[in-house]
Amino acid sequence: MSFHAVIPAAGIGKRMGVDVPKQYLSLCGKMVIDWSIQALLNHPGIESATVALAVEDDIWPTTTSAEDPRVESVTGGEERSHSVLNALRSLLQHVPEDDWVLVHDAARPCVLEQDLSRLMQLADQGTGGLLGVPVHDTMKRTDSHARVTATIDRNRLWYAQTPQMFRLGLLHGALKNALAAGVVVTDEASAMEWAGHFPQMLEGSASNIKITRPSDLQLAEFYLARQALA
């Protein structure tokens, strides 16, 4: 079996409150996106990475990942789902549709190699799935004025993470058809669910954080330092 990575990186990360897209912020001497991509390519089972970029992205060429011969770039789209679909189309031009793809957030730099291995083992069963962590906190639903209207049963609720791994052809078809039908696709698993599949949720590490706010950078620095000592 062959495995490939897809990294949607056309977003600008408005919640960070900075001018530079969050994937290009400095983290422990490298850009965030370099940590995210290399975490995938350092795994011996992942053969390539395809990065979907914004049309006028002039920072990507300055990254270390742009110089890696295993990394290709394509033009992204308006939403994450469009960027992923563009990357999948590119992959289909030169790899079989039965290959597996791991779609990973550009701003999720701390994913562990052992979690990647456990996720990829699902392919032995012919099953696609994703990393995540169970919800342990009390969940509340509010109205438009942030007033609590209900307490949600957290039993069997998960925080979805990435990578999310599926067969290339199946994921391409699910995303393409969902978007054509006007379905809101927030991640790859939701497209597969809409297509009638049942992705397997695999518990990963809580350290696999996505950088969305300034304080997340400090937390990511802590986790990366701890990984370096392991």
CYANA upper distance limits for C-alpha pairs under 8 A (distance plus 0.5 A):
  1 MET  CA     99 ASP  CA      7.03
  1 MET  CA    100 TRP  CA      8.07
  2 SER  CA     45 GLY  CA      7.88
  2 SER  CA     46 ILE  CA      7.78
  2 SER  CA     47 GLU  CA      7.68
  2 SER  CA     99 ASP  CA      5.77
  2 SER  CA    100 TRP  CA      6.66
  3 PHE  CA     45 GLY  CA      6.95
  3 PHE  CA     46 ILE  CA      5.44
  3 PHE  CA     47 GLU  CA      6.56
  3 PHE  CA     48 SER  CA      8.17
  3 PHE  CA     99 ASP  CA      6.58
  3 PHE  CA    100 TRP  CA      5.24
  3 PHE  CA    101 VAL  CA      6.12
  3 PHE  CA    102 LEU  CA      7.76
  4 HIS  CA     46 ILE  CA      5.90
  4 HIS  CA     47 GLU  CA      6.05
  4 HIS  CA     48 SER  CA      5.53
  4 HIS  CA     49 ALA  CA      6.41
  4 HIS  CA     50 THR  CA      8.44
  4 HIS  CA     99 ASP  CA      8.14
  4 HIS  CA    100 TRP  CA      6.75
  4 HIS  CA    101 VAL  CA      5.25
  4 HIS  CA    102 LEU  CA      6.68
  5 ALA  CA     40 LEU  CA      7.60
  5 ALA  CA     46 ILE  CA      7.42
  5 ALA  CA     47 GLU  CA      8.37
  5 ALA  CA     48 SER  CA      6.54
  5 ALA  CA     49 ALA  CA      4.93
  5 ALA  CA     50 THR  CA      6.74
  5 ALA  CA    101 VAL  CA      5.96
  5 ALA  CA    102 LEU  CA      5.23
  5 ALA  CA    103 VAL  CA      6.32
  5 ALA  CA    104 HIS  CA      7.64
  6 VAL  CA     49 ALA  CA      6.11
  6 VAL  CA     50 THR  CA      5.33
  6 VAL  CA     51 VAL  CA      6.44
  6 VAL  CA     52 ALA  CA      8.28
  6 VAL  CA     84 VAL  CA      7.49
  6 VAL  CA     87 ALA  CA      7.13
  6 VAL  CA     88 LEU  CA      8.20
  6 VAL  CA    101 VAL  CA      7.23
  6 VAL  CA    102 LEU  CA      6.58
  6 VAL  CA    103 VAL  CA      5.13
  6 VAL  CA    104 HIS  CA      6.75
  7 ILE  CA     37 ILE  CA      8.15
  7 ILE  CA     49 ALA  CA      7.71
  7 ILE  CA     50 THR  CA      6.66
  7 ILE  CA     51 VAL  CA      5.21
  7 ILE  CA     52 ALA  CA      6.77
  7 ILE  CA     84 VAL  CA      7.94
  7 ILE  CA    103 VAL  CA      6.37
  7 ILE  CA    104 HIS  CA      5.73
  7 ILE  CA    105 ASP  CA      6.41
  7 ILE  CA    106 ALA  CA      6.26
  8 PRO  CA     51 VAL  CA      6.39
  8 PRO  CA     52 ALA  CA      5.33
  8 PRO  CA     53 LEU  CA      7.45
  8 PRO  CA     76 GLY  CA      7.64
  8 PRO  CA     80 ARG  CA      6.77
  8 PRO  CA     83 SER  CA      6.16
  8 PRO  CA     84 VAL  CA      6.32
  8 PRO  CA    103 VAL  CA      8.26
  8 PRO  CA    104 HIS  CA      7.84
  8 PRO  CA    105 ASP  CA      6.92
  8 PRO  CA    106 ALA  CA      6.88
  9 ALA  CA     23 GLN  CA      7.78
  9 ALA  CA     51 VAL  CA      7.01
  9 ALA  CA     52 ALA  CA      5.91
  9 ALA  CA     53 LEU  CA      5.68
  9 ALA  CA     54 ALA  CA      7.69
  9 ALA  CA     76 GLY  CA      7.95
  9 ALA  CA     83 SER  CA      8.33
  9 ALA  CA    105 ASP  CA      8.02
  9 ALA  CA    106 ALA  CA      6.11
 10 ALA  CA     52 ALA  CA      6.67
 10 ALA  CA     53 LEU  CA      4.92
 10 ALA  CA     54 ALA  CA      4.75
 10 ALA  CA     55 VAL  CA      8.49
 10 ALA  CA     76 GLY  CA      6.11
 10 ALA  CA     77 GLY  CA      7.51
 10 ALA  CA     78 GLU  CA      8.45
 10 ALA  CA     80 ARG  CA      8.04
 10 ALA  CA     83 SER  CA      7.62
 11 GLY  CA     21 PRO  CA      7.52
 11 GLY  CA     54 ALA  CA      7.71
 11 GLY  CA     79 GLU  CA      8.30
 11 GLY  CA     80 ARG  CA      8.06
 12 ILE  CA     20 VAL  CA      7.92
 12 ILE  CA     21 PRO  CA      4.93
 12 ILE  CA     22 LYS  CA      7.17
 13 GLY  CA     17 GLY  CA      8.43
 13 GLY  CA     21 PRO  CA      6.08
 13 GLY  CA     22 LYS  CA      6.03
 13 GLY  CA    212 THR  CA      7.33
 14 LYS  CA     18 VAL  CA      7.94
 14 LYS  CA     21 PRO  CA      8.41
 15 ARG  CA    212 THR  CA      6.70
 15 ARG  CA    213 ARG  CA      6.54
 16 MET  CA     22 LYS  CA      7.22
 16 MET  CA    212 THR  CA      6.40
 16 MET  CA    213 ARG  CA      5.23
 16 MET  CA    214 PRO  CA      6.27
 17 GLY  CA    213 ARG  CA      8.47
 18 VAL  CA     22 LYS  CA      8.36
 20 VAL  CA     24 TYR  CA      6.98
 20 VAL  CA     25 LEU  CA      7.29
 21 PRO  CA     25 LEU  CA      7.53
 22 LYS  CA     32 VAL  CA      7.95
 22 LYS  CA    107 ALA  CA      7.26
 22 LYS  CA    211 ILE  CA      7.83
 22 LYS  CA    212 THR  CA      7.88
 23 GLN  CA     31 MET  CA      7.36
 23 GLN  CA     32 VAL  CA      5.52
 23 GLN  CA     33 ILE  CA      5.41
 23 GLN  CA    106 ALA  CA      6.33
 23 GLN  CA    107 ALA  CA      5.59
 24 TYR  CA     31 MET  CA      5.62
 24 TYR  CA     32 VAL  CA      6.20
 24 TYR  CA     33 ILE  CA      6.71
 24 TYR  CA     59 ILE  CA      8.01
 25 LEU  CA     31 MET  CA      5.94
 25 LEU  CA     32 VAL  CA      6.32
 26 SER  CA     30 LYS  CA      6.05
 26 SER  CA     31 MET  CA      5.07
 26 SER  CA     32 VAL  CA      6.70
 27 LEU  CA     31 MET  CA      6.12
 27 LEU  CA     32 VAL  CA      6.23
 27 LEU  CA    217 LEU  CA      7.47
 27 LEU  CA    220 ALA  CA      8.43
 27 LEU  CA    221 GLU  CA      7.23
 28 CYS  CA    221 GLU  CA      6.89
 30 LYS  CA     34 ASP  CA      7.02
 30 LYS  CA     35 TRP  CA      7.56
 31 MET  CA     35 TRP  CA      7.26
 31 MET  CA     63 THR  CA      7.66
 32 VAL  CA     36 SER  CA      6.92
 32 VAL  CA    106 ALA  CA      7.88
 32 VAL  CA    107 ALA  CA      6.55
 32 VAL  CA    108 ARG  CA      8.26
 32 VAL  CA    109 PRO  CA      6.70
 33 ILE  CA     37 ILE  CA      6.58
 33 ILE  CA    106 ALA  CA      5.63
 33 ILE  CA    107 ALA  CA      6.55
 33 ILE  CA    108 ARG  CA      8.43
 33 ILE  CA    109 PRO  CA      7.50
 34 ASP  CA     38 GLN  CA      6.40
 34 ASP  CA     63 THR  CA      7.35
 34 ASP  CA     64 THR  CA      7.08
 34 ASP  CA     65 SER  CA      6.26
 34 ASP  CA    109 PRO  CA      8.45
 35 TRP  CA     39 ALA  CA      6.48
 35 TRP  CA    109 PRO  CA      5.50
 35 TRP  CA    110 CYS  CA      8.01
 36 SER  CA     40 LEU  CA      7.32
 36 SER  CA    104 HIS  CA      8.44
 36 SER  CA    105 ASP  CA      8.03
 36 SER  CA    106 ALA  CA      6.35
 36 SER  CA    107 ALA  CA      7.16
 36 SER  CA    108 ARG  CA      6.27
 36 SER  CA    109 PRO  CA      4.50
 36 SER  CA    110 CYS  CA      7.51
 36 SER  CA    111 VAL  CA      8.08
 37 ILE  CA     41 LEU  CA      6.80
 37 ILE  CA     49 ALA  CA      7.90
 37 ILE  CA     65 SER  CA      7.63
 37 ILE  CA    106 ALA  CA      7.82
 37 ILE  CA    109 PRO  CA      8.27
 38 GLN  CA     42 ASN  CA      6.11
 38 GLN  CA     65 SER  CA      8.03
 39 ALA  CA     43 HIS  CA      7.50
 39 ALA  CA    109 PRO  CA      7.59
 39 ALA  CA    110 CYS  CA      7.99
 39 ALA  CA    111 VAL  CA      7.20
 39 ALA  CA    112 LEU  CA      7.92
 39 ALA  CA    113 GLU  CA      7.65
 40 LEU  CA     46 ILE  CA      7.24
 40 LEU  CA    113 GLU  CA      8.24
 40 LEU  CA    116 LEU  CA      8.40
 41 LEU  CA     46 ILE  CA      6.33
 41 LEU  CA     47 GLU  CA      7.59
 41 LEU  CA     48 SER  CA      7.50
 41 LEU  CA     49 ALA  CA      7.87
 42 ASN  CA     46 ILE  CA      8.36
 43 HIS  CA    113 GLU  CA      6.86
 43 HIS  CA    116 LEU  CA      8.27
 47 GLU  CA     70 ARG  CA      7.61
 48 SER  CA     70 ARG  CA      5.40
 48 SER  CA     71 VAL  CA      6.46
 48 SER  CA     72 GLU  CA      8.46
 49 ALA  CA     70 ARG  CA      6.79
 49 ALA  CA     71 VAL  CA      5.30
 49 ALA  CA     72 GLU  CA      6.86
 50 THR  CA     71 VAL  CA      6.30
 50 THR  CA     72 GLU  CA      5.33
 50 THR  CA     73 SER  CA      6.01
 50 THR  CA     74 VAL  CA      7.67
 50 THR  CA     87 ALA  CA      6.67
 50 THR  CA     91 LEU  CA      8.25
 51 VAL  CA     71 VAL  CA      7.82
 51 VAL  CA     72 GLU  CA      6.74
 51 VAL  CA     73 SER  CA      5.16
 51 VAL  CA     74 VAL  CA      6.69
 51 VAL  CA     87 ALA  CA      7.49
 52 ALA  CA     73 SER  CA      6.29
 52 ALA  CA     74 VAL  CA      5.37
 52 ALA  CA     75 THR  CA      5.83
 52 ALA  CA     76 GLY  CA      4.99
 52 ALA  CA     77 GLY  CA      8.49
 52 ALA  CA     83 SER  CA      6.07
 52 ALA  CA     84 VAL  CA      7.50
 52 ALA  CA     86 ASN  CA      7.82
 52 ALA  CA     87 ALA  CA      6.62
 53 LEU  CA     57 ASP  CA      7.06
 53 LEU  CA     73 SER  CA      7.38
 53 LEU  CA     74 VAL  CA      6.71
 53 LEU  CA     75 THR  CA      5.58
 53 LEU  CA     76 GLY  CA      5.29
 53 LEU  CA     83 SER  CA      8.18
 54 ALA  CA     75 THR  CA      6.62
 54 ALA  CA     76 GLY  CA      5.91
 54 ALA  CA     77 GLY  CA      7.67
 55 VAL  CA     75 THR  CA      6.49
 55 VAL  CA     76 GLY  CA      7.53
 59 ILE  CA     63 THR  CA      7.69
 60 TRP  CA     66 ALA  CA      7.12
 61 PRO  CA     66 ALA  CA      6.19
 61 PRO  CA     67 GLU  CA      8.46
 62 THR  CA     66 ALA  CA      7.70
 63 THR  CA     67 GLU  CA      7.96
 64 THR  CA     68 ASP  CA      7.55
 65 SER  CA     71 VAL  CA      7.34
 66 ALA  CA     71 VAL  CA      7.12
 66 ALA  CA     72 GLU  CA      8.24
 67 GLU  CA     71 VAL  CA      8.22
 74 VAL  CA     86 ASN  CA      7.58
 74 VAL  CA     87 ALA  CA      6.80
 74 VAL  CA     90 SER  CA      8.02
 75 THR  CA     83 SER  CA      7.76
 75 THR  CA     86 ASN  CA      7.61
 76 GLY  CA     80 ARG  CA      8.49
 76 GLY  CA     82 HIS  CA      7.17
 76 GLY  CA     83 SER  CA      4.55
 76 GLY  CA     84 VAL  CA      7.95
 76 GLY  CA     86 ASN  CA      6.91
 76 GLY  CA     87 ALA  CA      8.19
 77 GLY  CA     81 SER  CA      8.24
 77 GLY  CA     82 HIS  CA      5.24
 77 GLY  CA     83 SER  CA      5.08
 77 GLY  CA     86 ASN  CA      8.03
 78 GLU  CA     82 HIS  CA      6.86
 78 GLU  CA     83 SER  CA      7.82
 79 GLU  CA     83 SER  CA      7.00
 80 ARG  CA     84 VAL  CA      6.71
 80 ARG  CA    186 THR  CA      8.24
 80 ARG  CA    187 ASP  CA      8.36
 81 SER  CA     85 LEU  CA      6.61
 81 SER  CA    175 LEU  CA      7.63
 81 SER  CA    185 VAL  CA      7.04
 81 SER  CA    186 THR  CA      7.78
 81 SER  CA    187 ASP  CA      7.57
 81 SER  CA    188 GLU  CA      8.07
 82 HIS  CA     86 ASN  CA      6.70
 83 SER  CA     87 ALA  CA      6.87
 84 VAL  CA     88 LEU  CA      6.68
 84 VAL  CA    103 VAL  CA      8.23
 85 LEU  CA     89 ARG  CA      6.68
 85 LEU  CA    172 HIS  CA      6.83
 85 LEU  CA    175 LEU  CA      7.14
 85 LEU  CA    176 LYS  CA      7.53
 86 ASN  CA     90 SER  CA      6.89
 87 ALA  CA     91 LEU  CA      6.81
 88 LEU  CA     92 LEU  CA      6.68
 88 LEU  CA    168 LEU  CA      7.36
 88 LEU  CA    172 HIS  CA      6.62
 89 ARG  CA     93 GLN  CA      7.31
 89 ARG  CA    172 HIS  CA      7.85
 90 SER  CA     94 HIS  CA      8.11
 91 LEU  CA     95 VAL  CA      6.40
 92 LEU  CA     96 PRO  CA      7.01
 92 LEU  CA     97 GLU  CA      6.80
 92 LEU  CA    168 LEU  CA      8.06
 92 LEU  CA    169 GLY  CA      8.20
 95 VAL  CA     99 ASP  CA      7.55
 96 PRO  CA    168 LEU  CA      8.35
 97 GLU  CA    167 ARG  CA      7.39
 97 GLU  CA    168 LEU  CA      5.55
 97 GLU  CA    169 GLY  CA      4.87
 97 GLU  CA    170 LEU  CA      8.24
 98 ASP  CA    167 ARG  CA      6.11
 98 ASP  CA    168 LEU  CA      6.57
 98 ASP  CA    169 GLY  CA      6.79
 99 ASP  CA    167 ARG  CA      6.19
 99 ASP  CA    168 LEU  CA      6.22
 99 ASP  CA    169 GLY  CA      8.44
100 TRP  CA    123 ALA  CA      8.34
100 TRP  CA    165 MET  CA      7.20
100 TRP  CA    166 PHE  CA      6.09
100 TRP  CA    167 ARG  CA      4.84
100 TRP  CA    168 LEU  CA      5.95
101 VAL  CA    165 MET  CA      5.97
101 VAL  CA    166 PHE  CA      6.18
101 VAL  CA    167 ARG  CA      6.58
101 VAL  CA    168 LEU  CA      6.20
102 LEU  CA    163 PRO  CA      5.84
102 LEU  CA    164 GLN  CA      5.89
102 LEU  CA    165 MET  CA      4.81
102 LEU  CA    166 PHE  CA      7.35
103 VAL  CA    162 THR  CA      7.23
103 VAL  CA    163 PRO  CA      5.58
103 VAL  CA    164 GLN  CA      5.73
103 VAL  CA    165 MET  CA      6.86
103 VAL  CA    188 GLU  CA      8.24
104 HIS  CA    108 ARG  CA      7.94
104 HIS  CA    162 THR  CA      5.56
104 HIS  CA    163 PRO  CA      4.86
104 HIS  CA    164 GLN  CA      7.22
105 ASP  CA    162 THR  CA      6.88
105 ASP  CA    163 PRO  CA      7.78
105 ASP  CA    210 LYS  CA      7.96
107 ALA  CA    210 LYS  CA      6.05
107 ALA  CA    211 ILE  CA      5.88
107 ALA  CA    212 THR  CA      8.27
108 ARG  CA    162 THR  CA      8.37
108 ARG  CA    208 ASN  CA      7.03
108 ARG  CA    209 ILE  CA      6.26
108 ARG  CA    210 LYS  CA      4.92
108 ARG  CA    211 ILE  CA      6.76
109 PRO  CA    208 ASN  CA      7.82
109 PRO  CA    209 ILE  CA      8.04
109 PRO  CA    210 LYS  CA      7.99
109 PRO  CA    220 ALA  CA      7.96
110 CYS  CA    207 SER  CA      6.94
110 CYS  CA    208 ASN  CA      5.56
110 CYS  CA    209 ILE  CA      7.20
110 CYS  CA    220 ALA  CA      7.27
110 CYS  CA    223 TYR  CA      7.29
110 CYS  CA    224 LEU  CA      6.86
111 VAL  CA    115 ASP  CA      7.73
111 VAL  CA    116 LEU  CA      8.13
111 VAL  CA    205 SER  CA      8.26
111 VAL  CA    207 SER  CA      7.78
111 VAL  CA    208 ASN  CA      5.32
111 VAL  CA    209 ILE  CA      8.37
112 LEU  CA    116 LEU  CA      6.99
112 LEU  CA    205 SER  CA      8.12
112 LEU  CA    208 ASN  CA      7.89
113 GLU  CA    117 SER  CA      6.76
114 GLN  CA    118 ARG  CA      6.73
115 ASP  CA    119 LEU  CA      6.65
115 ASP  CA    131 LEU  CA      8.35
115 ASP  CA    204 GLY  CA      6.51
115 ASP  CA    205 SER  CA      7.99
116 LEU  CA    120 MET  CA      6.61
116 LEU  CA    163 PRO  CA      8.30
117 SER  CA    121 GLN  CA      6.71
118 ARG  CA    122 LEU  CA      7.62
119 LEU  CA    123 ALA  CA      8.34
119 LEU  CA    129 GLY  CA      7.65
119 LEU  CA    130 LEU  CA      7.48
119 LEU  CA    131 LEU  CA      7.65
119 LEU  CA    165 MET  CA      8.02
119 LEU  CA    202 LEU  CA      7.48
120 MET  CA    124 ASP  CA      8.28
120 MET  CA    165 MET  CA      8.15
121 GLN  CA    125 GLN  CA      8.07
122 LEU  CA    126 GLY  CA      7.11
122 LEU  CA    127 THR  CA      5.89
122 LEU  CA    128 GLY  CA      7.02
122 LEU  CA    129 GLY  CA      7.82
123 ALA  CA    127 THR  CA      5.89
123 ALA  CA    128 GLY  CA      7.11
127 THR  CA    166 PHE  CA      8.07
127 THR  CA    199 PRO  CA      7.73
127 THR  CA    200 GLN  CA      7.55
128 GLY  CA    164 GLN  CA      8.32
128 GLY  CA    165 MET  CA      5.94
128 GLY  CA    166 PHE  CA      5.05
128 GLY  CA    167 ARG  CA      7.62
128 GLY  CA    199 PRO  CA      5.94
128 GLY  CA    200 GLN  CA      6.72
129 GLY  CA    164 GLN  CA      6.38
129 GLY  CA    165 MET  CA      5.90
129 GLY  CA    166 PHE  CA      7.16
129 GLY  CA    189 ALA  CA      7.93
129 GLY  CA    199 PRO  CA      5.01
129 GLY  CA    200 GLN  CA      4.72
129 GLY  CA    201 MET  CA      6.17
129 GLY  CA    202 LEU  CA      7.53
130 LEU  CA    160 ALA  CA      7.88
130 LEU  CA    161 GLN  CA      7.38
130 LEU  CA    162 THR  CA      6.75
130 LEU  CA    163 PRO  CA      6.53
130 LEU  CA    164 GLN  CA      4.68
130 LEU  CA    165 MET  CA      6.51
130 LEU  CA    189 ALA  CA      8.00
130 LEU  CA    199 PRO  CA      7.61
130 LEU  CA    200 GLN  CA      6.95
130 LEU  CA    201 MET  CA      5.85
130 LEU  CA    202 LEU  CA      6.47
131 LEU  CA    160 ALA  CA      7.01
131 LEU  CA    161 GLN  CA      5.72
131 LEU  CA    162 THR  CA      6.18
131 LEU  CA    163 PRO  CA      6.82
131 LEU  CA    164 GLN  CA      7.15
131 LEU  CA    201 MET  CA      6.60
131 LEU  CA    202 LEU  CA      5.41
131 LEU  CA    203 GLU  CA      6.21
131 LEU  CA    204 GLY  CA      5.78
132 GLY  CA    158 TRP  CA      6.77
132 GLY  CA    159 TYR  CA      5.93
132 GLY  CA    160 ALA  CA      5.00
132 GLY  CA    161 GLN  CA      5.27
132 GLY  CA    162 THR  CA      7.95
132 GLY  CA    201 MET  CA      7.04
132 GLY  CA    202 LEU  CA      6.58
132 GLY  CA    203 GLU  CA      5.60
132 GLY  CA    204 GLY  CA      5.90
132 GLY  CA    205 SER  CA      8.23
133 VAL  CA    158 TRP  CA      6.02
133 VAL  CA    159 TYR  CA      5.79
133 VAL  CA    160 ALA  CA      7.32
133 VAL  CA    161 GLN  CA      8.13
133 VAL  CA    202 LEU  CA      8.44
133 VAL  CA    203 GLU  CA      5.76
133 VAL  CA    204 GLY  CA      6.45
133 VAL  CA    205 SER  CA      7.54
133 VAL  CA    206 ALA  CA      7.15
134 PRO  CA    156 ARG  CA      7.70
134 PRO  CA    157 LEU  CA      6.55
134 PRO  CA    158 TRP  CA      4.75
134 PRO  CA    159 TYR  CA      6.62
134 PRO  CA    203 GLU  CA      7.86
135 VAL  CA    154 ARG  CA      6.70
135 VAL  CA    155 ASN  CA      8.27
135 VAL  CA    156 ARG  CA      8.30
135 VAL  CA    157 LEU  CA      6.07
135 VAL  CA    158 TRP  CA      5.61
135 VAL  CA    159 TYR  CA      6.77
136 HIS  CA    154 ARG  CA      7.64
137 ASP  CA    154 ARG  CA      8.06
138 THR  CA    151 THR  CA      7.90
138 THR  CA    152 ILE  CA      7.91
138 THR  CA    153 ASP  CA      8.40
138 THR  CA    154 ARG  CA      7.21
139 MET  CA    151 THR  CA      6.36
139 MET  CA    152 ILE  CA      5.67
139 MET  CA    153 ASP  CA      7.61
139 MET  CA    154 ARG  CA      6.92
140 LYS  CA    148 VAL  CA      6.95
140 LYS  CA    149 THR  CA      8.04
140 LYS  CA    150 ALA  CA      6.33
140 LYS  CA    151 THR  CA      5.05
140 LYS  CA    152 ILE  CA      6.19
141 ARG  CA    148 VAL  CA      6.25
141 ARG  CA    149 THR  CA      6.18
141 ARG  CA    150 ALA  CA      5.66
141 ARG  CA    151 THR  CA      6.73
141 ARG  CA    152 ILE  CA      7.40
142 THR  CA    146 ALA  CA      5.58
142 THR  CA    147 ARG  CA      5.49
142 THR  CA    148 VAL  CA      4.70
142 THR  CA    149 THR  CA      5.57
142 THR  CA    150 ALA  CA      7.47
143 ASP  CA    147 ARG  CA      5.97
143 ASP  CA    148 VAL  CA      7.11
143 ASP  CA    149 THR  CA      6.96
161 GLN  CA    208 ASN  CA      7.99
161 GLN  CA    209 ILE  CA      8.50
164 GLN  CA    188 GLU  CA      7.21
164 GLN  CA    189 ALA  CA      7.43
166 PHE  CA    170 LEU  CA      7.65
166 PHE  CA    171 LEU  CA      6.62
167 ARG  CA    171 LEU  CA      6.59
168 LEU  CA    172 HIS  CA      6.57
169 GLY  CA    173 GLY  CA      6.68
170 LEU  CA    174 ALA  CA      6.61
171 LEU  CA    175 LEU  CA      6.55
171 LEU  CA    188 GLU  CA      7.86
171 LEU  CA    191 ALA  CA      8.12
171 LEU  CA    192 MET  CA      7.16
172 HIS  CA    176 LYS  CA      6.51
173 GLY  CA    177 ASN  CA      6.51
174 ALA  CA    178 ALA  CA      6.49
174 ALA  CA    191 ALA  CA      6.05
174 ALA  CA    192 MET  CA      6.22
174 ALA  CA    194 TRP  CA      8.10
174 ALA  CA    195 ALA  CA      6.18
175 LEU  CA    179 LEU  CA      6.61
175 LEU  CA    185 VAL  CA      8.36
175 LEU  CA    188 GLU  CA      7.91
175 LEU  CA    191 ALA  CA      6.03
175 LEU  CA    192 MET  CA      8.10
176 LYS  CA    180 ALA  CA      6.70
177 ASN  CA    181 ALA  CA      6.65
178 ALA  CA    182 GLY  CA      6.85
178 ALA  CA    183 VAL  CA      5.68
178 ALA  CA    184 VAL  CA      8.20
178 ALA  CA    185 VAL  CA      7.84
178 ALA  CA    191 ALA  CA      6.83
178 ALA  CA    194 TRP  CA      7.76
178 ALA  CA    195 ALA  CA      8.24
179 LEU  CA    183 VAL  CA      6.13
179 LEU  CA    184 VAL  CA      7.87
179 LEU  CA    185 VAL  CA      8.00
185 VAL  CA    190 SER  CA      6.45
185 VAL  CA    191 ALA  CA      6.38
186 THR  CA    190 SER  CA      7.06
187 ASP  CA    191 ALA  CA      7.41
188 GLU  CA    192 MET  CA      6.95
189 ALA  CA    193 GLU  CA      6.54
189 ALA  CA    199 PRO  CA      6.91
190 SER  CA    194 TRP  CA      6.63
191 ALA  CA    195 ALA  CA      6.81
192 MET  CA    196 GLY  CA      7.01
192 MET  CA    197 HIS  CA      5.87
192 MET  CA    198 PHE  CA      7.77
192 MET  CA    199 PRO  CA      7.74
193 GLU  CA    197 HIS  CA      5.46
193 GLU  CA    198 PHE  CA      6.39
193 GLU  CA    199 PRO  CA      7.61
204 GLY  CA    208 ASN  CA      8.08
207 SER  CA    220 ALA  CA      8.35
207 SER  CA    223 TYR  CA      6.91
209 ILE  CA    216 ASP  CA      8.33
209 ILE  CA    220 ALA  CA      7.81
210 LYS  CA    216 ASP  CA      8.16
211 ILE  CA    216 ASP  CA      5.75
211 ILE  CA    217 LEU  CA      7.02
211 ILE  CA    220 ALA  CA      8.32
212 THR  CA    216 ASP  CA      7.19
213 ARG  CA    217 LEU  CA      8.08
214 PRO  CA    218 GLN  CA      8.23
215 SER  CA    219 LEU  CA      7.28
216 ASP  CA    220 ALA  CA      6.57
217 LEU  CA    221 GLU  CA      6.68
218 GLN  CA    222 PHE  CA      6.90
219 LEU  CA    223 TYR  CA      6.89
220 ALA  CA    224 LEU  CA      6.58
221 GLU  CA    225 ALA  CA      6.58
222 PHE  CA    226 ARG  CA      6.72
223 TYR  CA    227 GLN  CA      6.67
224 LEU  CA    228 ALA  CA      6.72
225 ALA  CA    229 LEU  CA      7.08
226 ARG  CA    230 ALA  CA      6.91
